[in-house]
């Protein structure tokens, strides 16, 4: 476990020895040698008055209880409560967390054929599991179950999201999709499908028949795992 250096208080990072500066350490020894605090300080770039970027980074991590998945759930408004944490810095942190999610999900581009709900869950879980609000995604596939593209079609509150099925099929037709796979998250951590989840799935499945587009499955993800409505015999 790496330990952050403890320079004299209220000393700007530019006045530190080169060996202690996060950017120089990264360039000389690689990103893997830096602590979470140091990496975050590089993103923040500056601190506030008598607070260095490293001090501000420590406060951000304390806000997230030194838990990176928790940091991914913190809102811009909550981050901005820290002195020196303006909107631009808060947005930078959230953008970095989203890139991390997408990097985790990137293996789907190497394995572009979805054979089971578990394949889709492996892709969507890193993207959605730590969201503090419900987000609904649709994956578009061809006749051979090869992924053509995926898209967020709706975001909502803590317990629900509103899905416009017309947009789903418009996008499906534009993508040339023959099959769809639905996925959304449950911020509560529960993997039990609600009646609303089942109803929207059946509605999309029924409308898909009009366009000769099949709905393969509806996956629900959370930090604890995933639930496939097909595997559970619900659709």
Buried (B, 14 or more C-beta within 10 A) or exposed (E): EEEBBEBEEEEEBEEBEEEBBBBBBBEEEEEEEBBBBBBBBBBBEBBBEEBBBBBBBBBBBEBBEEEEEBBBBBEBEBBBEBEBBBEEBBEBBBEBBEEBBEEBBEEBEEEBEBEBBEBBBBBBBBBBBBBBBBBBBBBBBBEEBEBBBBBEBBEBEEEBBEBEBEEBBEBBEEBEBBBBBBBBBBBEEEBEBEEEBBEBBBEBBEBBEEEEBBBBBBBBBBEEEBBBBBEBEBB
